[in-house]
Amino acid sequence: MTGTPARPDGRADATCGDRSTRTVVATMYRLTAGHRGAIAVATVLTLVGSALGLAQPLVARQVVDATPAGAR
């Protein structure tokens, strides 16, 4: 048995066959119809989390720079 999943048409590759990118995107859009709100919230929270992760070193630098040189 190989690590490649079996396909109904017998092909072992992971391509979509004759389906165009537009068809695949349209299908994904249709399948996510009931979940678009949750997907939007997850996307926004991911972007906010990433921004906070990027901002954390800047805040730490401000704290270090504000500390007097001889302070412990």
C-alpha positions in Angstrom: 0.0 0.0 0.0 1.3 3.4 -0.9 0.9 6.7 0.9 -1.1 8.2 -2.0 -4.9 8.2 -1.4 -7.0 6.1 -3.8 -9.2 8.0 -6.2 -12.4 6.7 -7.8 -11.0 7.2 -11.3 -7.8 5.2 -10.5 -5.4 8.2 -10.7 -2.9 8.6 -7.9 -2.1 12.3 -8.3 -3.7 15.0 -6.2 -4.8 17.2 -9.1 -8.4 18.2 -9.7 -8.4 16.7 -13.2 -10.2 18.8 -15.7 -11.7 21.3 -13.3 -10.6 24.8 -13.8 -9.6 27.1 -10.9 -12.7 29.1 -11.4 -14.9 25.9 -11.0 -13.0 24.9 -7.8 -13.3 28.4 -6.3 -17.1 28.5 -7.2 -17.5 25.1 -5.5 -15.7 26.2 -2.4 -17.7 29.3 -2.3 -20.9 27.3 -2.5 -19.8 24.8 0.2 -18.9 27.5 2.7 -22.2 29.4 2.4 -23.4 28.6 5.9 -20.0 29.2 7.5 -18.9 32.6 6.0 -19.5 34.5 9.2 -17.4 32.1 11.3 -14.7 32.1 8.6 -14.6 35.9 8.6 -14.4 36.1 12.4 -11.6 33.5 12.3 -9.7 35.4 9.7 -10.0 38.7 11.6 -8.9 37.0 14.8 -5.9 35.5 13.0 -4.9 38.8 11.6 -5.2 40.5 15.0 -3.2 37.8 16.7 -0.5 38.1 14.0 -0.3 41.9 14.5 -0.1 41.5 18.2 2.7 38.9 17.8 4.6 41.4 15.6 4.0 44.2 18.0 5.3 42.4 21.1 9.0 42.8 20.4 8.4 46.6 19.9 6.7 46.9 23.2 9.5 44.9 24.9 12.1 47.2 23.3 10.3 50.2 24.7 10.3 48.7 28.2 14.0 47.9 28.0 14.8 51.3 26.6 12.8 53.0 29.4 14.7 51.2 32.1 17.6 53.2 33.6 21.0 51.7 32.7 22.0 50.8 36.3 18.6 49.6 37.5 18.0 46.0 38.5 
